[in-house]
Each structure stands twice: as structure tokens, then as C-alpha cells.
Amino acid sequence: MMAGLIIRPFMETDLEALSNYCLPIEQAIYTSLPLKVIEDFRKDKYNLPMVIYLDEDLIGCFALYTDKAGNQYTSNENAILLKSFSLDLRHQKKGLAFKTLKVLPDMIKLSHPDKDEIILTVHHSNVPAINLYKKVGFIDKGYRFNGEEGEEFIFHFALDQGGFS
């Protein structure tokens, strides 16, 4: 893992940093704001909010969804769903999203050894995210989902690939 880059489960002490999270409005249609991710977690025990720190700065947030019955994007009961991945605007375009996604498979294998695949959805018009996910090894197998804001691509990453290196 990159020196100073920490990915860990959300704790209540993260709320203050999350309240100062900066996400531009044009990106807001593609993801949930971190405080919404936390709110969703409180309603659903299978939503596991995660935070990303670089040294002392909270730079990102996402959720892992672990319910075998509730993943509507795949029939694989051993898949984990990566949801609402975002980086604070002040930390974008520095390679940090790539570095986070690069270490994510090993982290998931350790924390969820029963999982064998990461699934995510990405809006068809979110070209920067599509390019990022492909660059780190996610595969578009052609599956589509009609989301609230339009067509979503469903991307897959097999955890037996040994990470993104």
C-alpha cells in the first residue's frame, strides 16, 4: 500500500471530516455523498461504509455491500458490490483513486475471504470513471442496468486475479 494511504471501516470520529467533503455537483449524479453512504449504512447492516485517508486527511469514501441475496447486478452469491466510490475534489487527479483501487482486492480478500468477485456499476456517461476502472483491471462483460439516472455499465473483477499489480 502507498505510504500514508489507509483504507478502513467508517468510525463515528470520521463524521466531522466527512461533513467537509467536497464533491462537485457534476460528479454528484454519479455517486452518493459520503454522509448519504453513512445514512444508508445505518439502515442496512450489509452496507459497510469505508473511508480512505492519506496521512491525516480524509480523501475518499465508498461502501461495500455484502448481502448475498441483495446484489441485483449478478447471480454470483460470492460477489461483493463496490458502491459510491468517490474522492474529495481536493485530492482528485493525483493518482489516488488508482492507488486505492489497486490495493482494494487484497483488502477485500483479507476482510471477506468468502468473496471471489468485486462488482460495481458506473454510469455510461462517466468516462473518467470507466477509464479508471478498466485501467485497474475491471472488465465490462456487456451487462447493463437501467438506473435512476440512465444506463449503468456493470463491471467485474475476479479476486483470484491476484490484485491489480
C-alpha positions, -999 to +999 in steps of 0.1 A: +000+000+000+012+035-007+028+051+023+002+071+043-027+056+024-052+040+047-085+023+039-106+013+068-142+010+080-160+042+089-160+052+125-181+079+142-150+100+146-149+104+108-181+124+107-165+158+111-141+152+082-170+138+061-191+169+067-163+189+050-161+166+020-160+184-013-177+168-044-186+189-074-222+190-085-213+175-119-200+144-101-228+142-077-251+124-102-226+096-104-222+088-067-236+093-033-221+118-009-203+102+020-229+113+046-256+096+025-234+064+024-233+066+062-270+072+064-276+041+042-253+021+064-274+028+094-305+014+076-288-017+062-263-039+081-249-052+048-237-017+037-202-013+050-190+023+046-153+026+042-131+057+044-098+065+026-072+086+044-039+099+031-019+106+062-043+127+084-066+138+056-099+120+047-097+118+009-124+094-001-153+072+007-171+041-006-193+013+006-190-025+003-223-043+000-221-079+013-256-093+012-257-125-009-294-121-015-294-084-023-269-079-051-292-073-081-263-070-106-250-106-105-262-141-097-228-148-080-236-151-043-199-147-035-196-113-052-191-081-032-205-048-045-184-017-046-207+013-042-204+051-042-167+053-047-155+089-047-125+111-038-128+145-024-123+171-052-092+185-034-075+150-038-085+142-074-062+139-104-032+128-082-035+090-089-050+083-055-082+067-069-060+043-089-038+035-059-068+029-037-084+006-062-051-012-067-050-023-031-087-030-027-087-066-039-062-077-013-080-058+014-113-075+004-097-109+003-085-104+039-117-090+053-141-111+033-124-144+024-157-158+012-159-133-017-145-141-051-155-111-072-160-074-070-189-059-089-196-022-095-218-001-117-207+030-135-229+055-154-225+052-191-215+089-194-189+088-166-160+084-190-132+092-165-145+065-141-150+040-169-114+046-180-101+043-144-119+010-137-107-005-169-071+007-162-070-011-129-084-043-143-122-043-141-139-060-170-170-048-189-188-081-198-216-062-216-241-064-188-263-033-184-286-019-157-312+008-161-305+031-131-323+062-118-300+085-139-299+062-170-279+033-183-252+018-160-224-005-170-217-034-147-180-041-143-164-072-128-131-080-111-123-116-102-105-117-069-085-147-079-066-124-103-042-116-075-048-079-073-043-051-098-005-050-099 
